[in-house]
Amino acid sequence: TSNLIAEIKGTDSEKYGQILVVGHLDSISEAPRTSAPGADDNGSGAAGVMALARLLKESGLKPAATIKFVLFMGEEQGLYGSKAYVKALDAAERPTIKAVFNLDMIGFDKVSPLSVMLETSSFNRPMAETMQKLALDYANFTMQTSYNAWGSDHAPFLQAKIPAMLTIESEFASNPNYHKTSDLIKSINQDLCLQILRLNAAAMYTYAIAPENHN
């Protein structure tokens, strides 16, 4: 539960609250004590969180909402890091979180065209519709949306009725490297990573940098 958190203060967080860009830093395999490289699960998502933080810093843009970049620990053991984070939120802070963007397994796509799944809960349909539109405008992949959220760090937020969205490779079920020592960077599809990061960068802009236009 020792999560890594970086924060860029918003210029008007009292009005626009905060958004979170998150992923998990831990990995697992069939031999976790000796080798769990986790390039896709979840080196790809963790690197994506850092890339978005770097993009914002280097852009010079000043977000209106506070943005927190969070790398959770203990996801593979049972979402320990994200559960602890949500549990620690007091009643006053919870409603200030306007969106959580979870990057988990964003780097495997073997069969063309590139494909992505957006996953959330049914109460969060407005956010899903916004993400779908942003994907059509700024990214290049086929897309499906699931309202059956489970198994990753967006789930504890959704259970607390905090708007959260997972972007994940659609081919995760057929990924032969899933939780294996073969989950190496040579299997990463960098084009898919780029397109998913384009979507999340657009979402970060919409919800945090220019939220007055979205709201």
DRENMAR-579878 format. One record per residue: residue number from 1; y, x, z of N, C-alpha, C, O in turn. Coordinates in nm, 2 decimals. Each point is the difference from the previous one (the first is absolute). Layout:
BEGIN
   k    npy    npx    npz   capy   capx   capz    cpy    cpx    cpz    opy    opx    opz
 NUM      Y      X      Z      Y      X      Z      Y      X      Z      Y      X      Z
...
***
This chain:
BEGIN
   k    npy    npx    npz   capy   capx   capz    cpy    cpx    cpz    opy    opx    opz
   1  -0.12   0.08   0.00   0.12  -0.08   0.00   0.13   0.08   0.00   0.11  -0.05   0.02
   2  -0.13   0.19  -0.04   0.12   0.08   0.00   0.06   0.00  -0.14  -0.03   0.09  -0.08
   3   0.11  -0.19   0.04   0.05  -0.02  -0.13   0.12   0.10  -0.03   0.06   0.04   0.09
   4  -0.04  -0.02  -0.21   0.11   0.09  -0.05   0.10  -0.09  -0.06  -0.02  -0.08  -0.09
   5   0.15   0.08   0.15   0.10  -0.09  -0.04   0.13   0.07  -0.04   0.05   0.08   0.08
   6   0.00  -0.11  -0.20   0.13   0.05  -0.04   0.09  -0.11  -0.02  -0.04  -0.11  -0.05
   7   0.17   0.12   0.07   0.09  -0.11  -0.01   0.13   0.04  -0.07   0.06   0.10   0.03
   8  -0.01  -0.19  -0.12   0.13   0.01  -0.06   0.08  -0.12   0.04  -0.04  -0.11  -0.03
   9   0.14   0.13   0.11   0.08  -0.11   0.06   0.07  -0.08  -0.11   0.06   0.06  -0.10
  10  -0.06  -0.19   0.11   0.07  -0.08  -0.09   0.15  -0.01   0.03   0.04   0.02   0.12
  11   0.04  -0.05  -0.22   0.14  -0.01   0.03   0.04  -0.13   0.06   0.11  -0.02   0.06
  12  -0.20  -0.08  -0.07   0.02  -0.13   0.06  -0.13  -0.06   0.05  -0.04  -0.11  -0.04
  13  -0.03   0.18   0.12  -0.13  -0.04   0.04   0.01  -0.13   0.09  -0.10  -0.07   0.02
  14   0.21   0.05   0.05   0.02  -0.12   0.08  -0.01  -0.12  -0.09  -0.05  -0.10   0.05
  15   0.09   0.11  -0.17   0.00  -0.12  -0.09  -0.13   0.00  -0.08  -0.06  -0.11  -0.02
  16   0.01   0.23  -0.03  -0.11   0.00  -0.09  -0.13   0.05   0.06  -0.10   0.00  -0.07
  17   0.10   0.04   0.20  -0.12   0.03   0.06  -0.06   0.13  -0.04   0.07   0.10  -0.03
  18  -0.20  -0.09   0.02  -0.07   0.12  -0.04  -0.12  -0.04  -0.09  -0.05  -0.11   0.00
  19   0.01   0.21  -0.08  -0.12  -0.01  -0.08  -0.09   0.12   0.03   0.05   0.11   0.04
  20  -0.18  -0.12  -0.06  -0.09   0.11   0.03  -0.07   0.04  -0.13  -0.05  -0.09  -0.07
  21   0.03   0.21   0.04  -0.08   0.06  -0.10  -0.11   0.07   0.06   0.03   0.10   0.07
  22  -0.16  -0.14  -0.08  -0.10   0.05   0.09  -0.13   0.04  -0.08  -0.02  -0.04  -0.12
  23  -0.06   0.13   0.18  -0.13   0.03  -0.05  -0.07   0.07   0.11   0.05   0.02   0.11
  24  -0.18   0.00  -0.12  -0.08   0.07   0.10  -0.03   0.14  -0.03  -0.03   0.04  -0.12
  25   0.04   0.05   0.22  -0.02   0.14  -0.02  -0.14   0.05   0.02  -0.03   0.11  -0.05
  26  -0.05  -0.18   0.12  -0.14   0.04   0.03  -0.09  -0.03  -0.12   0.03  -0.08  -0.09
  27  -0.14   0.15   0.09  -0.11  -0.02  -0.10  -0.13   0.00   0.06  -0.02   0.05   0.12
  28  -0.08  -0.09  -0.19  -0.14   0.00   0.05  -0.10   0.02  -0.12   0.04  -0.01  -0.11
  29  -0.16   0.05   0.14  -0.10   0.02  -0.10  -0.14  -0.01   0.07  -0.01  -0.04   0.12
  30  -0.10   0.07  -0.20  -0.13  -0.01   0.06  -0.02   0.12   0.09  -0.10   0.01   0.08
  31   0.19   0.09  -0.08  -0.01   0.12   0.08   0.14   0.03   0.06   0.05   0.11  -0.03
  32   0.00  -0.20   0.11   0.15   0.01   0.04   0.03   0.12   0.09   0.11   0.05   0.00
  33  -0.21   0.01   0.07   0.03   0.11   0.08   0.01   0.13  -0.07   0.06   0.10   0.05
  34  -0.11  -0.10  -0.18   0.01   0.13  -0.07   0.08  -0.02  -0.13   0.06   0.10  -0.05
  35  -0.06  -0.22  -0.01   0.08  -0.01  -0.13   0.03  -0.15  -0.02  -0.09  -0.08  -0.02
  36   0.22   0.05   0.02   0.05  -0.13  -0.04   0.13   0.01  -0.07   0.11  -0.02   0.05
  37  -0.12   0.07  -0.18   0.12   0.04  -0.07   0.10  -0.12  -0.02   0.12   0.02   0.00
  38  -0.17  -0.14  -0.03   0.08  -0.12  -0.01   0.11   0.01  -0.10   0.11  -0.05   0.04
  39  -0.13   0.10  -0.15   0.11   0.01  -0.10   0.06  -0.14  -0.04   0.12  -0.01   0.00
  40  -0.21  -0.08  -0.02   0.04  -0.14  -0.04   0.02  -0.08   0.13   0.11  -0.07   0.01
  41  -0.20   0.08   0.08   0.00  -0.08   0.13   0.02   0.09   0.12  -0.09   0.04   0.06
  42   0.22  -0.01  -0.02   0.12  -0.06  -0.06   0.10   0.11  -0.03   0.12  -0.02   0.03
  43  -0.17   0.14  -0.08   0.10   0.10  -0.04   0.10  -0.06  -0.10   0.12   0.04   0.01
  44  -0.17  -0.12  -0.10   0.09  -0.06  -0.10   0.11  -0.08   0.06   0.12   0.01  -0.04
  45  -0.15  -0.10   0.13   0.10  -0.09   0.06   0.09   0.08   0.10   0.12  -0.03   0.00
  46  -0.18   0.13   0.07   0.09   0.07   0.09   0.10   0.09  -0.08   0.12   0.01   0.04
  47  -0.17   0.05  -0.15   0.09   0.07  -0.08   0.11  -0.09  -0.07   0.11   0.04  -0.02
  48  -0.16  -0.16  -0.01   0.10  -0.10  -0.05   0.11  -0.04   0.09   0.11  -0.01  -0.04
  49  -0.15   0.00   0.17   0.11  -0.03   0.10   0.10   0.11   0.01   0.12  -0.02   0.00
  50  -0.17   0.15   0.00   0.09   0.11   0.00   0.08   0.01  -0.12   0.12   0.04   0.00
  51  -0.18  -0.07  -0.12   0.08   0.01  -0.12   0.11  -0.10  -0.01   0.11   0.03  -0.05
  52  -0.13  -0.15   0.11   0.10  -0.10   0.00   0.11   0.04   0.10   0.12  -0.03  -0.03
  53  -0.15   0.09   0.14   0.10   0.05   0.09   0.08   0.11  -0.06   0.12   0.00   0.01
  54  -0.18   0.09  -0.09   0.07   0.10  -0.06   0.09  -0.05  -0.11   0.11   0.04  -0.02
  55  -0.16  -0.14  -0.06   0.08  -0.06  -0.10   0.12  -0.06   0.05   0.11   0.02  -0.05
  56  -0.12  -0.10   0.16   0.12  -0.06   0.06   0.10   0.11   0.05   0.12  -0.01  -0.02
  57  -0.17   0.11   0.09   0.09   0.11   0.05   0.07   0.07  -0.11   0.12   0.02   0.01
  58  -0.19   0.01  -0.12   0.06   0.08  -0.11   0.09  -0.09  -0.08   0.09   0.05  -0.07
  59  -0.11  -0.18   0.07   0.08  -0.09  -0.08   0.15  -0.01   0.05   0.09  -0.02  -0.07
  60  -0.08   0.04   0.20   0.13  -0.01   0.06   0.04  -0.15   0.03   0.11  -0.02   0.05
  61  -0.20  -0.07  -0.08   0.03  -0.14   0.03   0.00  -0.03   0.15  -0.09   0.06   0.07
  62   0.17  -0.14  -0.03   0.01  -0.04   0.15  -0.06  -0.14   0.01   0.06  -0.10  -0.04
  63  -0.18   0.09   0.10  -0.05  -0.14   0.02   0.08  -0.08   0.10   0.05   0.05   0.09
  64  -0.05  -0.18  -0.12   0.07  -0.09   0.09  -0.09  -0.03   0.12   0.04  -0.01   0.11
  65  -0.17   0.00  -0.14  -0.10  -0.02   0.11  -0.06   0.13   0.04   0.00   0.09  -0.08
  66  -0.03  -0.08   0.20  -0.07   0.12   0.05  -0.14   0.01  -0.07  -0.07  -0.10   0.00
  67   0.03   0.22  -0.04  -0.13   0.02  -0.06  -0.08   0.10   0.09   0.05   0.10   0.03
  68  -0.17  -0.15   0.00  -0.09   0.09   0.08  -0.12   0.03  -0.09  -0.06  -0.09  -0.06
  69   0.03   0.22   0.05  -0.12   0.05  -0.07  -0.10   0.04   0.10   0.02   0.09   0.08
  70  -0.13  -0.16  -0.08  -0.10   0.01   0.11  -0.14   0.04  -0.06  -0.05  -0.06  -0.09
  71   0.00   0.17   0.15  -0.14   0.04  -0.03  -0.09  -0.03   0.12   0.02   0.06   0.10
  72  -0.11  -0.16  -0.11  -0.08  -0.04   0.11  -0.12   0.09   0.01  -0.05   0.05  -0.10
  73   0.00  -0.04   0.22  -0.12   0.07   0.03  -0.11  -0.11   0.04   0.04  -0.11   0.04
  74  -0.16   0.15  -0.05  -0.11  -0.08   0.05  -0.03  -0.13  -0.08  -0.06  -0.09   0.05
  75   0.11   0.09  -0.17  -0.03  -0.12  -0.09  -0.15  -0.01  -0.02  -0.05  -0.11   0.01
  76  -0.02   0.22  -0.04  -0.14  -0.01  -0.03  -0.08  -0.04   0.12  -0.12  -0.04  -0.02
  77   0.17   0.06   0.14  -0.08  -0.03   0.12   0.02  -0.15   0.04  -0.06  -0.04   0.09
  78   0.16  -0.03  -0.15   0.02  -0.13   0.04   0.15  -0.04   0.00   0.04  -0.08   0.09
  79   0.04   0.14  -0.18   0.14  -0.03   0.00   0.07   0.03   0.13   0.10  -0.07   0.04
  80  -0.14   0.17   0.03   0.05   0.03   0.13   0.15   0.02   0.00   0.08  -0.05   0.08
  81  -0.03   0.13  -0.17   0.14   0.04  -0.01   0.09  -0.12  -0.03   0.10  -0.02   0.07
  82  -0.13  -0.06  -0.17   0.08  -0.11  -0.03  -0.01  -0.11   0.10   0.10  -0.07   0.03
  83  -0.21   0.05   0.03  -0.02  -0.10   0.11   0.09   0.04   0.12   0.07  -0.09   0.06
  84  -0.07   0.22  -0.03   0.08   0.04   0.11   0.15  -0.01  -0.03   0.08  -0.04   0.09
  85  -0.04   0.06  -0.21   0.14  -0.01  -0.04   0.05  -0.14   0.01   0.10  -0.03   0.06
  86  -0.18  -0.07  -0.11   0.04  -0.14   0.01   0.00  -0.05   0.14   0.09  -0.07   0.05
  87  -0.19   0.12   0.03  -0.01  -0.04   0.14   0.13   0.04   0.08   0.04  -0.06   0.09
  88   0.01   0.18  -0.13   0.12   0.05   0.07   0.13  -0.06  -0.03   0.10   0.02   0.06
  89  -0.10  -0.10  -0.17   0.12  -0.07  -0.04   0.03  -0.11   0.10  -0.08  -0.08   0.03
  90   0.21   0.08   0.02   0.04  -0.11   0.09   0.04  -0.12  -0.08   0.02   0.00  -0.12
  91   0.00  -0.11   0.19   0.03  -0.13  -0.07   0.13   0.01  -0.07   0.02  -0.07  -0.10
  92   0.08   0.15   0.14   0.12   0.02  -0.07  -0.01   0.07  -0.13   0.07  -0.02  -0.10
  93  -0.16   0.12   0.10  -0.01   0.09  -0.12  -0.08  -0.06  -0.11   0.03   0.02  -0.12
  94  -0.13  -0.10   0.15  -0.09  -0.05  -0.10   0.07  -0.07  -0.12  -0.03   0.03  -0.11
  95   0.13  -0.12   0.14   0.06  -0.07  -0.11   0.10   0.09  -0.08   0.04  -0.04  -0.11
  96  -0.01   0.16   0.16   0.09   0.09  -0.08  -0.08   0.07  -0.11   0.06   0.05  -0.09
  97  -0.19  -0.06   0.09  -0.08   0.07  -0.11  -0.02  -0.10  -0.11  -0.07  -0.10   0.01
  98   0.15   0.13  -0.12   0.00  -0.10  -0.11  -0.11   0.03  -0.10  -0.03  -0.10  -0.08
  99  -0.03   0.22   0.07  -0.11   0.02  -0.09  -0.07   0.13   0.04   0.06   0.09   0.05
 100  -0.19  -0.09  -0.07  -0.08   0.12   0.02  -0.08   0.02  -0.13  -0.07  -0.08  -0.05
 101   0.08   0.20   0.00  -0.06   0.04  -0.13  -0.11   0.10   0.04   0.03   0.12   0.04
 102  -0.16  -0.16  -0.06  -0.11   0.09   0.04  -0.06   0.06  -0.13  -0.05  -0.07  -0.09
 103   0.04   0.20   0.09  -0.06   0.08  -0.11  -0.14   0.05   0.05   0.00   0.09   0.08
 104  -0.10  -0.14  -0.14  -0.14   0.04   0.04  -0.09   0.00  -0.13  -0.01  -0.10  -0.06
 105  -0.04   0.22   0.03  -0.09   0.02  -0.11   0.08  -0.04  -0.13  -0.03  -0.11  -0.06
 106   0.12   0.19   0.02   0.08  -0.03  -0.12  -0.03   0.10  -0.12   0.08   0.01  -0.09
 107  -0.20   0.06   0.10  -0.02   0.10  -0.10  -0.13   0.00  -0.08  -0.03   0.10  -0.07
 108  -0.04  -0.21   0.07  -0.13   0.00  -0.08   0.01  -0.11  -0.10   0.02  -0.12   0.04
 109  -0.03   0.15  -0.17  -0.01  -0.09  -0.10  -0.07   0.06  -0.12   0.05   0.09  -0.07
 110  -0.18  -0.13   0.05  -0.08   0.07  -0.10   0.00  -0.08  -0.13  -0.02   0.06  -0.11
 111   0.03  -0.19   0.12  -0.01  -0.09  -0.12   0.13  -0.05  -0.04   0.07  -0.06   0.08
 112  -0.03   0.08  -0.20   0.13  -0.05  -0.05   0.00  -0.15  -0.02  -0.11  -0.06  -0.02
 113   0.23   0.00   0.04   0.13   0.05   0.03   0.01   0.03   0.15  -0.09  -0.05   0.08
 114   0.20   0.11  -0.04   0.03   0.02   0.14   0.00  -0.14   0.07   0.06  -0.10  -0.06
 115  -0.11   0.09   0.18  -0.01  -0.13   0.07   0.03   0.02   0.14  -0.04   0.10   0.07
 116   0.10  -0.20  -0.01   0.05   0.00   0.14  -0.03  -0.13   0.07   0.01  -0.11  -0.07
 117  -0.04   0.11   0.19   0.00  -0.12   0.08   0.11   0.00   0.11   0.02   0.09   0.06
 118   0.05  -0.21  -0.06   0.09  -0.02   0.11  -0.07  -0.09   0.10  -0.06  -0.10  -0.03
 119   0.07   0.13   0.16  -0.07  -0.07   0.10   0.09  -0.04   0.12   0.07   0.09   0.05
 120  -0.07  -0.21  -0.01   0.08  -0.05   0.11  -0.06  -0.13   0.05  -0.12  -0.02  -0.02
 121   0.19  -0.06   0.10  -0.04  -0.13   0.05   0.08  -0.11  -0.07   0.11   0.02  -0.05
 122  -0.17  -0.14   0.06   0.06  -0.11  -0.07   0.14  -0.03   0.05   0.09  -0.05  -0.08
 123  -0.06   0.07   0.21   0.14  -0.03   0.05   0.10   0.09  -0.07   0.12  -0.03   0.01
 124  -0.16   0.14  -0.06   0.09   0.10  -0.06   0.01  -0.01  -0.15   0.03   0.10  -0.07
 125  -0.06  -0.22   0.02   0.01  -0.02  -0.15   0.13   0.04  -0.06   0.00   0.06  -0.11
 126   0.12  -0.09   0.17   0.12   0.04  -0.06   0.01   0.15  -0.03   0.05   0.04  -0.10
 127  -0.10   0.04   0.20   0.00   0.15  -0.02  -0.09   0.04  -0.12   0.03   0.08  -0.08
 128  -0.15  -0.15   0.08  -0.09   0.03  -0.11   0.06  -0.03  -0.14  -0.01   0.07  -0.09
 129   0.09  -0.18   0.08   0.06  -0.04  -0.12   0.11   0.10  -0.04   0.02   0.03  -0.12
 130   0.05   0.02   0.22   0.10   0.11  -0.03  -0.06   0.12  -0.05   0.04   0.06  -0.09
 131  -0.15  -0.02   0.16  -0.08   0.12  -0.05  -0.05  -0.01  -0.14   0.00   0.09  -0.07
 132  -0.05  -0.21   0.04  -0.06  -0.03  -0.13   0.11   0.02  -0.11  -0.02   0.06  -0.10
 133   0.14  -0.11   0.13   0.11   0.01  -0.09   0.04   0.14  -0.02   0.03   0.05  -0.11
 134  -0.02   0.02   0.22   0.04   0.15   0.00  -0.10   0.08  -0.08   0.04   0.09  -0.08
 135  -0.17  -0.13   0.09  -0.10   0.08  -0.07   0.01  -0.03  -0.15  -0.01   0.10  -0.08
 136   0.05  -0.22   0.04   0.02  -0.03  -0.14   0.12   0.08  -0.06   0.00   0.04  -0.11
 137   0.10  -0.03   0.20   0.12   0.06  -0.05   0.00   0.16   0.00   0.06   0.06  -0.08
 138  -0.14  -0.01   0.18   0.02   0.15   0.02  -0.13   0.08  -0.01   0.00   0.12   0.00
 139  -0.12  -0.19  -0.01  -0.12   0.08   0.00  -0.08  -0.05  -0.12   0.03  -0.09  -0.07
 140  -0.14   0.16   0.05  -0.09  -0.02  -0.12  -0.14   0.00   0.04  -0.07   0.10  -0.01
 141   0.02  -0.22   0.05  -0.14  -0.01   0.04  -0.04  -0.15   0.00   0.09  -0.09   0.00
 142  -0.22   0.06  -0.01  -0.04  -0.14   0.02  -0.01  -0.02   0.15  -0.01   0.09   0.08
 143   0.03  -0.22  -0.04   0.02  -0.03   0.14  -0.08  -0.12   0.04   0.00  -0.10  -0.07
 144  -0.05   0.10   0.19  -0.06  -0.11   0.06   0.05  -0.01   0.15   0.04   0.10   0.06
 145  -0.03  -0.22  -0.01   0.05  -0.02   0.14  -0.10  -0.07   0.08  -0.06  -0.10  -0.04
 146   0.03   0.16   0.16  -0.09  -0.06   0.10   0.08  -0.05   0.12   0.09   0.07   0.05
 147  -0.13  -0.18   0.00   0.06  -0.05   0.13  -0.10   0.00   0.11   0.01  -0.07   0.10
 148  -0.11   0.16  -0.12  -0.10   0.02   0.11   0.01   0.15   0.05  -0.07   0.09  -0.05
 149   0.16  -0.08   0.14   0.04   0.13   0.05  -0.10   0.05   0.10  -0.04  -0.07   0.10
 150  -0.01   0.20  -0.12  -0.09   0.06   0.10   0.00   0.15  -0.02   0.04   0.05  -0.11
 151  -0.09   0.02   0.21  -0.05   0.13  -0.02   0.10   0.12  -0.01  -0.04   0.11  -0.01
 152   0.17  -0.14   0.01   0.09   0.11  -0.01   0.12  -0.03   0.09   0.01  -0.11   0.07
 153   0.09   0.20  -0.07   0.11  -0.01   0.10   0.10  -0.11  -0.02   0.09  -0.01   0.09
 154  -0.10  -0.06  -0.19   0.09  -0.12  -0.01  -0.05  -0.12   0.08   0.08  -0.08   0.04
 155  -0.21   0.08  -0.01  -0.06  -0.11   0.07   0.06  -0.03   0.14   0.02  -0.12   0.02
 156  -0.01   0.22   0.07   0.06  -0.03   0.13   0.14  -0.06  -0.01   0.04  -0.09   0.08
 157   0.04   0.13  -0.18   0.14  -0.06  -0.02  -0.02  -0.14  -0.04   0.08  -0.09   0.05
 158  -0.16   0.06  -0.15  -0.02  -0.14  -0.04  -0.05  -0.09   0.11   0.04  -0.12   0.01
 159  -0.13   0.17   0.07  -0.05  -0.08   0.11   0.11  -0.04   0.10   0.00  -0.10   0.07
 160   0.11   0.19  -0.07   0.12  -0.03   0.09   0.10  -0.07  -0.08   0.12  -0.02   0.05
 161  -0.15  -0.03  -0.17   0.09  -0.08  -0.09   0.12   0.09  -0.04   0.11  -0.06  -0.02
 162  -0.13   0.19   0.00   0.10   0.09  -0.05  -0.03   0.02  -0.15  -0.12   0.04  -0.03
 163   0.21  -0.06  -0.06  -0.03   0.01  -0.15  -0.05   0.14  -0.03   0.07   0.10   0.03
 164  -0.18  -0.09  -0.09  -0.06   0.13  -0.04  -0.08  -0.02  -0.13  -0.06  -0.10  -0.03
 165   0.06   0.21  -0.04  -0.07   0.00  -0.13  -0.08   0.13  -0.02   0.06   0.11   0.02
 166  -0.18  -0.12  -0.06  -0.08   0.12  -0.04   0.00   0.01  -0.15  -0.03  -0.10  -0.07
 167   0.05   0.22   0.02  -0.03   0.03  -0.14  -0.11   0.10   0.00   0.00   0.10   0.07
 168  -0.11  -0.13  -0.14  -0.12   0.07   0.00  -0.06   0.00  -0.14   0.02  -0.10  -0.08
 169  -0.09   0.20   0.04  -0.07   0.01  -0.13  -0.10  -0.12  -0.01  -0.07  -0.03   0.10
 170   0.06  -0.04  -0.21  -0.09  -0.11  -0.02  -0.14   0.04  -0.01  -0.09  -0.08   0.03
 171   0.06   0.21  -0.06  -0.13   0.04  -0.02  -0.06   0.07   0.12  -0.10   0.07   0.00
 172   0.15  -0.10   0.12  -0.05   0.06   0.12  -0.14  -0.03   0.03  -0.07   0.08   0.06
 173   0.02  -0.20  -0.10  -0.14  -0.04   0.03  -0.10   0.09  -0.08  -0.11   0.01   0.04
 174   0.16   0.04  -0.15  -0.09   0.08  -0.09   0.03   0.15   0.01  -0.05   0.08  -0.08
 175   0.13  -0.04   0.17   0.04   0.14   0.02  -0.12   0.08   0.06  -0.03  -0.03   0.12
 176  -0.04   0.11  -0.20  -0.11   0.07   0.06   0.03   0.10   0.11  -0.09   0.06   0.06
 177   0.22  -0.02  -0.05   0.04   0.10   0.10   0.04  -0.06   0.13   0.04   0.07   0.10
 178  -0.05  -0.21  -0.08   0.05  -0.07   0.12  -0.07   0.05   0.12  -0.12  -0.01   0.01
 179   0.20   0.07   0.09  -0.06   0.05   0.12  -0.11   0.10  -0.02  -0.10   0.01   0.07
 180   0.13   0.08  -0.17  -0.10   0.10  -0.03   0.07   0.14   0.00   0.12   0.01  -0.02
 181  -0.20   0.09   0.03   0.06   0.14  -0.01   0.04   0.03  -0.14   0.07   0.10  -0.03
 182  -0.10  -0.19  -0.07   0.04   0.02  -0.14   0.13  -0.06  -0.03   0.05   0.00  -0.11
 183   0.02  -0.05   0.22   0.14  -0.06  -0.02   0.10   0.11  -0.01   0.07   0.03   0.09
 184  -0.07   0.03  -0.21   0.08   0.12  -0.03   0.11  -0.03  -0.10   0.00  -0.10  -0.07
 185   0.10   0.19   0.07   0.12  -0.02  -0.08  -0.03  -0.01  -0.15   0.08  -0.06  -0.07
 186  -0.19   0.12   0.03  -0.03   0.00  -0.14  -0.04  -0.14  -0.05   0.01  -0.03  -0.12
 187  -0.04  -0.06   0.21  -0.03  -0.14  -0.04   0.13  -0.09   0.00  -0.01  -0.12  -0.03
 188   0.12   0.17   0.07   0.12  -0.08   0.01   0.06  -0.03  -0.13   0.02   0.09  -0.08
 189   0.02  -0.21   0.05   0.07  -0.04  -0.12   0.15   0.00   0.03   0.05  -0.10   0.06
 190   0.01   0.20  -0.10   0.14   0.01   0.04   0.09  -0.10  -0.07   0.11  -0.03   0.05
 191  -0.15  -0.02  -0.17   0.08  -0.10  -0.06   0.00  -0.13   0.08   0.10  -0.07   0.02
 192  -0.21   0.03   0.05  -0.01  -0.11   0.08   0.09   0.02   0.12   0.08  -0.09   0.04
 193  -0.09   0.21   0.02   0.09   0.03   0.12   0.15  -0.02  -0.04   0.08  -0.06   0.07
 194  -0.04   0.11  -0.19   0.14  -0.01  -0.04   0.04  -0.14  -0.02   0.11  -0.04   0.05
 195  -0.20  -0.05  -0.11   0.04  -0.14  -0.02   0.01  -0.07   0.13   0.09  -0.09   0.02
 196  -0.18   0.11   0.08   0.01  -0.06   0.13   0.12   0.04   0.07   0.06  -0.08   0.07
 197  -0.02   0.21  -0.08   0.12   0.05   0.07   0.12  -0.06  -0.07   0.10  -0.03   0.07
 198  -0.10   0.01  -0.20   0.11  -0.07  -0.06   0.03  -0.14   0.05   0.11  -0.04   0.03
 199  -0.23  -0.03  -0.01   0.01  -0.14   0.06   0.06   0.01   0.14   0.09  -0.08   0.03
 200  -0.14   0.17   0.05   0.04   0.00   0.14   0.15   0.06   0.02   0.07  -0.04   0.09
 201  -0.03   0.12  -0.19   0.13   0.05   0.00   0.10  -0.12  -0.03   0.11  -0.01   0.06
 202  -0.15  -0.07  -0.16   0.08  -0.12  -0.03   0.01  -0.09   0.12   0.10  -0.06   0.02
 203  -0.22   0.04   0.05   0.00  -0.09   0.11   0.09   0.06   0.12   0.07  -0.08   0.06
 204  -0.08   0.21  -0.04   0.09   0.06   0.10   0.14  -0.02  -0.03   0.08  -0.03   0.09
 205  -0.04   0.04  -0.22   0.14  -0.02  -0.04   0.04  -0.15   0.03   0.10  -0.03   0.05
 206  -0.19  -0.06  -0.09   0.03  -0.14   0.01   0.01  -0.05   0.14   0.10  -0.07   0.03
 207  -0.18   0.12   0.06   0.00  -0.05   0.14   0.09   0.08   0.09   0.04  -0.05   0.11
 208  -0.02   0.18  -0.14   0.08   0.08   0.09   0.13   0.06  -0.05   0.09   0.01   0.08
 209  -0.09   0.02  -0.20   0.12   0.07  -0.05   0.11  -0.10  -0.05   0.12   0.02   0.02
 210  -0.17  -0.13  -0.09   0.09  -0.10  -0.04  -0.05  -0.14   0.04  -0.01  -0.09  -0.09
 211  -0.01   0.07   0.22  -0.06  -0.13   0.04   0.09  -0.12  -0.02  -0.04  -0.11   0.00
 212   0.17   0.14  -0.01   0.10  -0.11  -0.02  -0.03  -0.07  -0.13   0.02  -0.12  -0.01
 213  -0.07   0.19  -0.09  -0.04  -0.06  -0.13  -0.12  -0.08   0.01  -0.02  -0.11  -0.07
 214  -0.08   0.15   0.16  -0.13  -0.07   0.01   0.02  -0.12   0.09  -0.06  -0.11  -0.03
 215   0.14   0.12   0.14   0.01  -0.11   0.09   0.09  -0.11  -0.05   0.02  -0.10   0.07
***
